[in-house]
Amino acid sequence: MSKHGTGVENRQFVSRPLVAGALIVILIAAVITAWVGLGDRIEESATDSADQCVEGNAAVPIVADPALAPGLQKIAQSYNATSPIVRDHCIKVEVRPADARATLEGLTADRWDPAAFGPFPGAWIPESSVWAAALQTGKPAALQGPPESLVSSPVRLAVEKELAEAADGRIGWGDLPELTRASSLEAYGQPTWGSLRMAMPNGPQSDATALAAQGVAAAIADEKGSLTEEQVGESSVTQAVEQLLSAPPKPGDGSISAAIKAIGEADDPSDAEVRAVPVTEQRLYTLTKDDESAPVTAVAPEGSTPVADYPVIKLAGAQVPAFLGDAISEFLTFARKPPQMKVLTEMGFRGGGPLPQKTATVAFGEVTDPLPAPEPAAALRISEIVLPAAAP
């Protein structure tokens, strides 16, 4: 019986090598394709990384009040560690402390002098809006939009302890001019002490003096909103502000810190050279936080409370390219987040973070009635009297 061949064995013998060869070709092609694709992705990634900083490195200078600058420098370090890129520039924010009157002088001059004032800043953050008002009035083209507050600190009176206990809750901002007169403290149980003897410093970092005068002006004008130039020009308001400077004591170098030191070191408060001085809460906290004896006490006069608002003044002009303004905006957005704001509030500034524990001198009481910033022209008229450096 014969067997017929089916051809299966021959077909298997022929197809296996063909299949194996085809698989090898496909595998080689796949490896080549993957390798080329990987190379393209590596090259593309490298190109994208390089393209992000095609404009190179760029410093973003910011000048700030000397009390605020150390905290902002810490925040800038954290921000720079994120390797920020703005408009193809690798950004590095650089915060430096600067005296407000020197900065105003530089900004209102015909030309900024980098040898005298350092690199031209993209933003300026002084202690209060008395400087923003001066710049808005003297050189409005230098500002890029309205300033916005970063943090704040209310103005208090640092007062001799015994007098503070007698007067706390009984002194208003509008009472201060009369308290400069002889025998005015008789009403507070001190018939032999004479007057309040309130220092009115007008040197560096003396914004509290001008702000206190604004509080007095608002109280005399009975104004709850923003003081106007017309109101400040009224004789009753002008005379009240001028009375504050009738005979202010000037202990030591005439600074706020010298006045506070003199109050605390007076052997006999009835014969003290100075008994009170306007000061921001943050400054008083910094100067006295380690002193448990509390030789001075923070007193909050009745009425609307003047506030140091630390305005962010974005600067304009040929020396401020567009990317610089954007970089400052991004940095400030970063600075206003809770982890960064905590750096500033722990220093005694008020903002979006927890305040320090109260001390023997500073209670960090609630500010329920903050005084709105006056109109720039009104602030300027008050500064002309009490803080001439802020009224160029």
C-alpha positions in Angstrom: 0.0 0.0 0.0 1.6 3.2 -1.1 1.8 6.5 0.9 1.0 9.8 -0.6 3.2 12.7 0.5 1.4 15.7 2.0 4.2 18.2 1.7 3.8 19.3 5.4 7.3 18.4 6.4 8.8 20.3 3.4 6.7 23.4 4.2 7.8 23.3 7.9 11.4 22.9 6.8 11.2 26.0 4.5 8.9 28.3 6.7 10.8 28.1 10.0 14.0 29.8 8.7 11.9 32.4 6.9 9.9 33.2 10.0 13.0 33.4 12.1 14.7 35.7 9.6 11.7 38.0 9.4 11.6 38.2 13.2 15.2 39.1 13.4 14.7 41.9 10.8 11.7 43.3 12.7 13.6 43.2 16.0 16.6 45.0 14.5 14.4 47.6 13.0 12.6 48.1 16.3 15.9 48.5 18.1 17.1 51.0 15.6 13.8 53.0 15.7 13.9 53.0 19.5 17.5 54.1 19.6 16.9 56.9 17.1 13.8 58.0 19.1 15.7 58.0 22.3 18.4 60.1 20.8 15.9 62.5 19.5 14.2 62.8 22.9 17.5 63.4 24.6 18.5 66.0 22.1 15.1 67.7 22.3 15.2 67.7 26.1 18.7 69.3 26.1 17.5 71.8 23.6 14.4 72.7 25.6 16.5 73.1 28.7 18.9 75.4 26.9 16.0 77.3 25.4 14.5 78.1 28.8 17.4 80.4 29.7 18.4 81.7 26.3 18.6 85.2 27.6 21.0 84.1 30.3 21.2 85.0 34.0 19.6 88.1 35.4 19.8 89.8 38.8 16.5 91.3 40.1 17.5 94.1 42.6 15.0 95.2 45.3 15.7 97.8 48.0 13.8 97.5 51.3 13.5 99.2 54.6 16.4 98.1 56.9 14.0 96.4 59.4 12.3 94.4 56.6 15.3 93.6 54.5 16.8 90.6 56.5 13.5 88.7 56.4 13.1 89.4 52.7 16.6 88.2 52.1 15.8 84.9 53.6 12.7 84.6 51.4 14.7 85.5 48.4 17.2 82.7 49.1 14.3 80.2 49.2 12.9 81.7 46.0 16.2 81.5 44.2 16.6 77.9 45.2 13.6 77.1 43.0 15.6 78.1 39.9 13.0 80.5 38.7 12.9 81.4 35.0 11.0 84.4 33.7 10.8 85.3 30.0 13.8 83.1 29.2 15.9 84.7 32.0 17.3 82.7 34.9 16.3 84.9 37.8 18.2 85.7 41.0 16.4 88.1 43.4 18.8 90.3 45.4 17.3 92.3 48.3 19.4 95.0 49.9 18.6 97.4 52.8 18.4 101.1 51.9 17.7 104.3 53.7 14.4 105.7 52.4 15.6 109.3 52.1 18.6 108.3 50.1 16.5 106.1 47.8 14.1 108.9 47.3 16.9 111.3 46.5 18.3 108.8 43.9 14.9 108.2 42.3 14.0 111.9 42.0 17.4 112.9 40.6 18.0 113.5 36.9 20.0 110.3 36.8 20.3 107.4 39.2 23.9 107.2 40.5 24.8 103.5 40.9 28.1 104.4 42.6 26.2 106.1 45.4 23.0 104.0 45.5 23.8 100.7 44.0 22.2 99.0 41.0 18.9 100.6 40.0 16.1 98.6 41.7 13.1 97.1 40.1 11.1 97.7 43.3 11.3 99.7 46.5 9.7 98.7 49.8 10.0 101.6 52.3 8.6 101.6 55.8 5.4 103.5 54.9 3.5 105.2 52.2 4.9 108.6 53.2 7.7 107.8 50.7 5.3 106.5 48.1 3.4 109.8 48.4 6.6 111.8 48.0 7.6 109.8 44.9 4.1 110.0 43.4 4.1 113.8 43.9 7.7 114.5 42.9 8.2 112.0 40.0 5.0 110.1 39.1 6.5 108.6 36.0 8.9 106.6 38.2 6.0 104.4 39.5 4.7 101.4 37.7 1.1 101.2 39.0 -0.2 101.9 42.5 1.8 100.4 45.4 0.5 97.5 47.3 1.2 96.7 51.0 3.4 93.7 51.7 3.1 93.7 55.6 2.1 96.2 58.1 2.8 97.5 61.7 0.6 99.8 63.7 2.0 103.0 65.3 2.0 103.0 69.1 3.4 105.3 71.7 6.3 104.0 73.7 5.5 105.5 77.1 7.2 105.6 80.6 5.7 102.7 82.5 4.1 104.7 85.4 2.6 107.2 83.1 1.4 104.5 80.7 -0.6 102.9 83.5 -2.3 106.2 84.3 -3.0 107.2 80.8 -3.7 104.0 78.9 -7.2 104.2 77.5 -7.4 107.9 78.3 -5.2 109.4 75.6 -6.4 109.9 72.0 -4.4 111.0 69.0 -6.2 114.3 69.1 -5.0 114.9 72.7 -1.3 114.8 71.9 -0.8 118.4 70.8 -2.3 119.7 74.1 -0.1 117.2 76.1 3.0 119.0 74.9 2.0 122.0 77.0 3.2 122.7 80.6 1.3 121.0 83.4 -0.8 118.9 80.9 -0.2 115.7 82.8 -2.1 116.9 85.9 -5.2 115.4 84.4 -3.5 112.0 84.5 -2.6 112.1 88.2 0.9 113.7 87.8 0.5 117.3 88.8 4.3 117.9 89.2 5.5 116.2 86.0 4.7 118.9 83.5 4.1 117.9 79.9 4.3 114.6 78.0 7.7 115.4 76.7 7.1 113.4 73.6 10.1 113.0 71.2 9.4 113.5 67.5 12.4 112.0 65.7 12.9 112.9 62.1 16.1 111.0 61.2 16.4 107.6 59.4 13.5 105.1 60.0 11.4 107.7 61.7 8.2 107.1 59.7 6.3 106.7 62.9 6.7 110.4 63.6 4.9 111.4 60.3 2.3 108.6 60.8 1.5 109.8 64.3 1.1 113.3 62.9 -1.3 111.9 60.4 -3.3 110.3 63.2 -3.4 113.7 65.0 -4.5 115.5 61.8 -7.3 112.9 61.2 -8.5 113.2 64.8 -8.6 117.0 64.7 -10.3 117.0 61.3 -12.7 114.3 62.5 -11.9 112.3 59.4 -12.4 108.5 59.2 -11.5 108.2 55.5 -8.4 109.4 53.7 -7.3 112.9 54.7 -7.4 115.4 51.9 -5.0 118.3 51.2 -7.8 120.7 51.9 -8.4 119.2 55.4 -4.7 119.3 56.2 -4.6 122.9 55.2 -7.2 123.9 57.7 -5.7 126.1 60.4 -6.9 123.9 63.3 -5.2 120.9 61.7 -2.0 122.7 60.8 -1.7 124.3 64.2 -2.2 120.9 65.9 0.6 119.2 63.9 2.9 122.2 64.4 2.3 122.0 68.2 3.8 118.5 68.2 7.1 120.1 67.2 6.9 123.1 69.6 9.7 121.7 71.9 10.2 118.0 71.4 13.1 116.5 73.4 16.0 115.0 71.4 17.9 112.5 73.5 21.1 110.9 72.3 21.4 110.9 68.5 17.7 112.0 68.2 16.6 108.6 66.9 13.6 106.5 68.0 15.8 103.9 69.6 17.7 106.6 71.5 14.4 108.0 72.8 13.2 104.5 74.0 16.5 103.9 75.7 16.3 107.3 77.5 12.8 106.5 78.7 13.8 103.2 80.1 17.0 104.5 81.8 15.4 107.5 83.5 16.1 107.2 87.3 13.2 109.5 88.2 10.3 109.6 85.7 9.0 112.8 87.2 12.2 114.5 85.9 12.7 112.4 82.8 14.1 114.1 79.7 11.6 112.2 77.5 8.5 110.3 78.4 7.0 109.1 75.1 7.8 108.6 71.4 5.8 107.3 68.4 7.1 104.0 67.2 5.9 101.1 65.0 4.9 98.0 66.9 7.5 96.0 65.1 10.3 98.3 65.9 9.3 98.4 69.6 9.1 94.7 69.7 12.6 94.3 68.2 14.1 96.8 70.6 12.5 95.4 73.8 11.7 91.7 73.2 14.5 90.5 75.4 13.8 93.0 78.3 11.4 91.4 80.9 11.6 94.5 83.1 9.4 96.5 80.7 10.7 100.0 81.5 8.5 101.3 78.6 5.0 100.3 77.7 3.2 100.3 74.3 0.1 102.6 74.4 -2.5 102.6 71.6 -4.1 106.1 71.6 -7.9 106.2 71.0 -9.0 106.9 67.5 -8.0 105.6 64.0 -4.6 103.9 64.2 -1.9 105.1 61.8 -0.2 102.1 60.2 3.2 101.6 58.5 2.2 99.7 55.4 5.5 98.7 53.7 4.2 99.4 50.2 5.8 97.6 47.2 6.6 100.4 44.8 7.3 98.9 41.4 9.6 101.2 39.5 9.3 102.2 35.8 11.6 103.5 33.2 14.3 102.5 30.7 16.3 100.9 33.5 13.5 98.4 34.3 12.9 96.0 31.4 9.6 94.1 31.2 11.0 90.8 32.4 12.2 92.6 35.6 8.6 93.7 36.5 7.3 90.2 35.8 10.0 88.6 38.0 9.2 90.9 40.9 5.5 90.0 40.6 6.4 86.3 40.7 8.7 86.8 43.7 6.1 88.7 45.6 3.5 86.1 44.9 5.9 83.6 46.4 6.7 85.9 49.4 3.0 86.2 50.3 2.5 82.5 50.7 2.1 81.3 54.3 5.5 79.6 54.7 7.4 82.7 53.5 5.1 85.2 55.3 5.8 83.4 58.5 9.4 84.6 58.3 8.2 88.2 58.4 5.4 87.8 61.0 7.8 86.1 63.4 9.8 89.3 63.2 6.8 91.3 64.5 5.3 92.4 61.2 1.6 91.8 60.6 0.7 89.8 57.6 -0.6 86.3 56.6 1.2 84.5 59.4 1.3 84.0 63.2 2.5 86.9 65.3 5.1 86.4 68.1 3.9 85.8 71.7 3.2 89.1 73.5 6.1 90.5 75.5 6.2 92.6 78.7 6.1 95.7 76.4 4.2 94.7 73.3 0.8 93.0 73.5 0.1 92.8 69.7 -3.5 94.0 70.3 -6.0 93.9 67.6 -6.2 96.9 65.2 -9.9 97.5 64.7 -9.8 100.9 63.1 -6.8 101.4 60.9 -6.3 104.9 59.5 -6.5 105.0 55.7 -3.5 106.4 54.0 -4.0 110.1 53.3 -4.1 111.5 49.7 -0.5 111.9 48.5 -0.7 115.7 48.6 -2.1 115.6 52.2 0.7 113.2 53.3 3.2 115.5 51.7 1.9 118.6 53.6 2.2 116.8 56.9 5.7 115.5 56.1 6.8 119.1 55.2 6.2 119.9 58.9 7.4 116.8 60.8 9.5 114.7 58.3 11.0 117.1 55.7 13.1 114.3 54.1 9.9 112.7 52.9 8.8 115.9 51.2 11.3 116.7 48.5 
